[in-house]
Amino acid sequence: MLSIGLTGGIASGKSLLSARFRELGAVVIDADQLARDVVAPGTPGLAAVVAAFGPGILRPDGTLDRPALGAIVFGSPQRLATLNAIVHPLVRAAAQALQADAEPGTIVVQDIPLLVETGQGASFHLVVVVQAPERERLARMVSDRGMTAADALARMAAQASDEERAVVADVVLVNDGTREQASAALDGLWETRLLPFSRNLVARRPAPMEGPAVLAPADPTWPLQAARLMARIQAAAGDRGIAVDHIGSTSVPGLAAQDVIDLQLRVASLDDADFLATALADAGFPPHAGNLLDTGHDFAGGRQGEMWEKRFHNAADPGRPVNLHVRVDGSPGALLALAFRDWLRADASARRAYESHKRLLAFNHHGDSSAAGYAQAKEPWFAQMVPDVNGWIARTRWHCPQA
């Protein structure tokens, strides 16, 4: 099933989107409601909170006096951390149980106000963040919730900033218009990205990447996008994943590239690579049909023309194309990918030469139905540059980055 994390600052419109997700057919899990449920009377959660903060946080009927508890923890990071250490694991366990009960093929949305603050982004296939201008959020809290401006500003200041949420966001929906406009934006996301992503997950197939190679200007957000993907891959691989690397042209600042993120998962053996195929597919990276081979270029002890085996996966997400190369750690193919990346990062003239060559090849293959011919045509350039890379390695004493 497709798992979505939904978050946003107070009064940004998260509740509006949660309601619309339900109308579209998603299973919505409300972390705020679960946080109340796990400290209901008679629960182990409430007993743990009372043990930590005393019986003064209970009302006469035995329910939790939330304002009293809030007065204790608000402004005290240590006491807030104590409360979170009790409640957050219980909420996550309850959410996981609800998600496990969902039918296969369901889109499950977890509405988590503190998703960023609790570092849960890698647990989801996608994180959707709803944002609204601060002045509008402030007005909503004052008019709709009866808060004073000072209290509203304090609540906003206690949460992650928009910039911090943007770092973990795969999708940002800006709610600065009408409710109908916000719902329409979510509807568009649902139809064009979430439904196809969900179907691809069920079928364990990559999203199609059609059309010729088109070079885009260097995007400074590519490394941030890669970091989010890498965290999900590492979580899926667990202890069998030695390292996840951002490689390829999108990993080189200032270099024009196809808007396709290339990543490398290093493992101890191809048996581990095969073992991880199911976990990677579940995480949103199903195997490519057939396994590919890396062509050796007399690099790191390899023989000219030698073939190096790897496993190859793509993204099921139609909104974020990904090539995932699964290689044995320390193998010539893994080393070559990292060395070329670091050489291009370090050598401006090499970057210019490579970009010029790519632009020529993209022009030559602009009428192709896919980027396969363009990719194949780049290989001779890499072979020609291997001596330069080897010379750079010797001069700089480059070594493979450690996990």
N, C-alpha and C positions, 0 to 999 in steps of 0.2 A: 504494500500500500504506500501511497505517497504521503509523506509526513511533512507538514508545514508548521514552522514556528512563526507565530504572529505576535508582534510587540509594537510598542509605541509609548510615548510619554503620556502622562495624565492629561485627559481632555483632548487628545489628538484625534480621536475618532475610532479607536480600536473596537469599542463595543458595537459601533455601527457596522464595521466590516465583519465582525464575528456574526452578527445577525444575518448579514447578507450571505456569508459563507454557508450558514445553515439553510437558507432559502435555496441556495444552489445545489444542495445535496451533500455537503461535507459534514462529517462528524466533528463537532467542535468541543474541545475539552477546555474548560474554564479553570485556569490555575487559581484565580481568586476564590472561586466556589470551593475548589478542593482544599484550599488553605483554611477555609471555614470548617469544612467537613472533618478534616483530620484533627481538629481541636474541639469537636463537639463533645458534650457531656458523656462521660463513660469511655472515652477513647484513650489509648496510651499516649497520644499526642498531648491531650490536655493535661494528663497526669504529669508528663515530663515538663510542660510549661509551668505548672504550679510548683513543681519541685525546684525549678530554677529561679522563679520570681516571687514565690510566696502566695498564700491564699488570698491576699488582698486584690488579686487580679480576677477574682470570681465574683459574680453577682449573687444575690441571695438565692436565686433559682439554680445555681450551679453552672450557669453558662459563663463563657469568657467575657470579661468586661474589657472590650477592645480599647476604648478610650483610656482606661487605667493602664493597660499594658503599653499603649502607645506613648503615654506620658513617661513611662520608665525607659523605653528604648530609644525614643526619638532624641537625637542629639548625643547619644552615647554609642559610638561605634562598637565598643566591646560588648555591651548588652544586646545590641542589635545582632551582632554576630552570633551570640549565644542563642537568641531566638531563631535565627535563620538556620543554625546547625540542627535545631530540633525539627522545624517545620518543613524546610525545603526537601530533605530526603523523603519525608512522608508524602509530600505532594508529588514528587517525581515518581515514586512507586505507585501511587494511585493513578497517575496519568498513564504510566506504562501498562497498567492492568486494563484500563479503559481502551487504550489503543490496541492491545492484544485481542480484545473482544470484537473489534471492528471487522466487517466482512472483507475478504480479499478484493482488491480493486477500489476500495474506499479511499477517498481523500480525507485525511485526518488533520485537523487544524488545532494546534495547542495555543491557546490565548494566554501568553505569559508576560505580565507587565515587566518583570525583572529578568527577562531572557538574557539581555546583555550583561547585566550586573552579575548574574550567576554563571556566565560562561557556557551556555547550553547550545550555542549556534551549530556546533558540529554534530549535534544529535538529530538534525533535521535534513531532509533533502533540500529544502529551501527555507530561507528566513525572509519574511515579508515585514517591512517596517512601515507603519503609517506615521506621517509627520504633518504638523500644522504649525503655522507661525506662532511665535510665543504670545503675541498680543491677542490672537484669537483664542488660544488655549486659556489665557488669563481671563478673558471675557466670559468664556464658557463656564469656568469654575466659579466665577463670582455670580453670574446670572442663573446658571442651572443648578449649581450645588450649594449656593448660599455661603460660599467661603469668603473671607476677607481677602483683599489683594495681597496682604502680607503673608497670610497662611498659604495662599495659592503659589506665590513665588517661592516660599520655603519648600513646598512639596516638589515643585519643578527642579529646584536646585539639588534636592536629595536624590534625584534620579540621574541616569546616564544622560549625556548631552546628545543632541541630534548628530553631532560629528561622531561620537562614539557608537551610536546605533548604525550610522551609515557604514562603518567599517565592517559590521557583521551582516549587513543587508544584501541579499541577492536581488531584492526588489524593494524600491521605495515608492510608496503611494502618497502623494501630497494631497492632504485634505484641506484645501484652502478655498473651497467653493461651496456649492450646495450639497446636501445629502445625496441627491440624485446623481450629481457628477461623481462623487466618491464611489457610489455603487456601480456606476457605469464603468469606471476605471477598473474596478475589481472584476466586473463581468468580462471585460476584454482580456484581462490576465487569465481568468478561468478558461475561456474558450481557446485562446491561442497558445497558452503555455502549460497550464496545470492539467487540463484534461489530456492533451497529447503526452505529457510527461507520465501521467498515471498509466495510460494505456501501454506506453513503452516499458514501464516497470513490470507490468503484469506479463507482457509478452517476452520480457528479457531481451529486448532489442534496442540498439542504439537509435537515437534520433537521426533521420537522414540528413546528410550534408551534401546538398545538391548545388550544381552550378560551378562555374569556373573559379579559379583562384582570384580573389580581389584583395589587393593590399590596402590596408587602412593605416592612417597616420598612427604613430606610436601613442598608445593610450596609457597615461600614468596610473590608471586604476587596474591595469592588468595584474601587477603583482598582488594587489589586495584581493582581486578575484581569485587568483591562483592560491593564495593563502587559505581562503575559505574552503576551496575544493580539496586542498592538501590535508586540512584538518579532518575532513570527512573520510578521505581515503585512509589516513592513518588510523582513525577510529575503527574503520571497517577491517583493516589489516591486523590490528592488534599487535601482539608480540612477534608475529611473522613479518611484519613490515619493518625493515631495518631503517629506511629513510624514504621520505617523499621529496622530490626535487622539482622545482619549476625550471624547465628547460625550453629550448626552442626560441624562436624569434621574439615571442612576447615576454621573455625573461630578460631581454637585452634593452635597457633604457635607450630611448631615442631611435629605435629601429622600427621602420614600417614593417607590418606583418599582416597576414591573414588574421582575422579575429577568431582564432582558434587557440585555446590554451593547451600547450603541450606540458605534460607532467610525467615524471618517472617515479615508479615505485620500485625500490630496491629490496630484494628478498635474498634469502640464503641459498635457494635452489629453485629450479623450475618446478619441482614437486610442490614447493610452497606456493609458487605462482598459480599452479593448477588448483591447489587446495583453496586458494583465496578467490577463485573465479565466482563462486556463488555469493560470497560476502560482498564482493565489489559490485556485482549486479544488483544486489539488494540495496546497496548504498547509492545506486544511480549510475553505475558504470559497467554495463554489460559487455561481455567479450565481443570483439569483432569476429565476423565469420571467418574462421581459419586463423591460424597463428602465423605471424610474419617473421622474417629473418632480417637481421641487421647485416649490411654489407661491410666487411672489414676493409680498412684502407691502410694496412701495414702500420697499425697504431698499437702501442703498448704491447709489443711482442707478437701481434697477430700477423698472419701471412697475407700477402697481397691477394685479394679476392676471396679471403676466408668468409664464411657465413656464420653469423652469430645468432642463435635462436633467442626469441623473446616471446612474451605474450602481449597482446594488444587489445585494449578496451576503448570504447567511446562513451560519451555521455548519453543517457536516455532523455536528458533535458533538452528540448528543442530551443530553449532560450540561451543556452551557454554551451557552444561546441567545445569538446575536449578530446584530445588524443592522450590516452594513458598507456605508457610503455612500461611493462613489468619486466625488469631485467635482474639478473643475478648480480648482487653486490660485488664490486671488484672486477667484473667481466669487462672485456674490451669495449663492448657496446655501451655499458653504463659509464665507463670512464670517458669514452669519446663524447658522449652527449654533454657531460659536465665540462670537459676541457674546451670544447668548441664554444659553449656558452660563456665561460670565463674569459676565453681569448677575445671573443667579440666584445665583451664588456670592457676589456682593457685596451683594445686596439682600435682607435677611431678610423684609421685608414682601412682596416679590414671590414669594419661595419659599413663604411661607404661603398666599398667594392661589392660587398655581399648584397646590399640594398639595391645597387644599380643592376646587378645581375638578376635579382629577383624581379625587378620591374620589367626587364627585358623579357624574362620567361613568362611573366603574367600576361604581357602583351601578346607574346607568341601563342599562348594557350587561351586567349580570351573567349574563343568560341567553343571551348570544350564543355561537355556536359557535367564534368566533375573536375576536382583539383588533382586527380591522380597523375595526369600527364605532367602537370607543373611540378609536382613533388618528385617524380622520377627524374625530370630534367635537371633538378638541382644537384643530384648525386655526383655527377662528374666534378662540379665545383668543389664539393667537400673533399673528394679524393685528391684534387689538385692542391688543396690547402693544407692537407695533413702534415707535410714537411714543415710548413710555417708554424703550425700548432705545436709540433714536437720541438721545434727550435725555441718557441716561446716558453714551453714547459721547462726546458733545460735552463733557460736564462733566469726564469722567475722561481724555479724550484717549486712549481705548482704541484699540489697533491690533492687527491680526492677529498672533498669536504666530508667530514665525519657526521654521523647521525646525531 
